Amino acid sequence: MAGATPAHSLGTTVLLNVGHALDHMFLLIFATAISVIATDFGFASWEALMPYGAAAFLLFGLGAVPAGRLG
């Protein structure tokens, strides 16, 4: 069948799922640590740093497409 995706071994499937879970966990570290980061850098509130977080999430999402193709 043309275009069918080959099945992966159990080890590959487990590693892909663990990597995906770690990826989401590390993305949320910024959202969790933002209040401490803002205090350390002298910002009045954590909202001042959110444009950086939004840009990081956007760039991460844009980079996911070529990374997926390369993988």
C-alpha positions in Angstrom: 0.0 0.0 0.0 1.6 3.3 -1.1 2.0 5.9 1.7 1.4 3.4 4.5 3.4 4.1 7.6 5.6 1.1 8.7 4.9 -0.2 12.2 7.6 0.6 14.8 9.1 -1.9 17.2 7.9 -1.8 20.9 11.2 -0.2 22.0 10.9 2.6 19.4 7.3 3.3 20.3 8.2 3.5 24.0 11.1 5.8 23.4 9.0 8.1 21.2 6.3 8.3 23.8 8.8 9.0 26.7 10.5 11.6 24.6 7.2 13.3 23.8 6.2 13.3 27.4 9.6 14.8 28.4 9.2 17.4 25.7 5.9 18.6 27.1 7.2 18.6 30.6 10.2 20.8 29.8 8.0 23.2 27.8 5.9 23.7 30.9 8.9 24.5 33.1 9.0 28.0 31.7 5.4 28.5 32.5 5.9 27.2 36.1 9.1 29.1 36.8 8.2 32.4 35.3 7.3 34.1 38.5 10.7 33.3 40.1 12.5 34.3 36.9 10.6 37.7 36.8 11.6 38.4 40.4 15.2 37.5 39.9 15.4 39.8 36.8 13.7 42.7 38.6 10.4 42.7 36.7 7.3 44.0 38.6 5.2 41.0 37.4 5.5 37.8 35.5 3.2 39.1 32.7 6.1 41.2 31.4 7.9 38.0 30.4 5.0 36.3 28.7 5.8 37.6 25.2 9.1 35.7 25.4 7.2 32.5 26.4 4.7 32.9 23.6 7.4 33.5 21.1 9.3 30.4 22.4 6.1 28.2 22.0 5.5 29.6 18.5 9.1 28.9 17.4 9.0 25.5 19.0 5.8 24.6 17.1 7.2 25.9 13.8 10.3 23.8 14.3 8.3 20.7 15.1 7.3 20.3 11.5 10.9 20.1 10.0 12.1 18.1 13.0 9.3 15.6 12.5 10.2 15.3 8.8 13.9 14.8 9.6 13.1 12.3 12.3 
